[in-house]
Amino acid sequence: MYISVTAFKVSKWWSLPLFQWRAALSFMQANKSLGIITKENWRQEKRVFCTLTTWETKADMLRFRNSGAHLKAMQISAKLGHGITYGWEANQKPTIEIAYRRLLQNKQL
């Protein structure tokens, strides 16, 4: 399975409603996406929002990432803040804590 973990820091409080709208649309898209196994989202800290998704294949995740509501969210993301993402192959889903730690070990927020 392919694991994908993301963190997005919303830069200004007034950007939160638009970010949350785009995130909700993306989450609904993920619900219907081919190859999705599990999905979780959480707020790590003030204005830092995270996702952990598992996919049957990396190709399934890329198809989701590059289409629909998620593509539209990525197109406006620079105006809302900045994010990081990290993915890897695994045999089992990690906990949120392990996934977030692995993300930060490989990327800077």
Buried (B, 14 or more C-beta within 10 A) or exposed (E): BBBBBBBBBBEEEEBBEBBEEBBEBBBEBBEEBEBBEEBBBEEBEEBBBBBBBBBEEBEBBBBBBEEBBBEBBBEEBEEBBEBBBBBBEEEEBBEBEEBBEBBBEEBEB
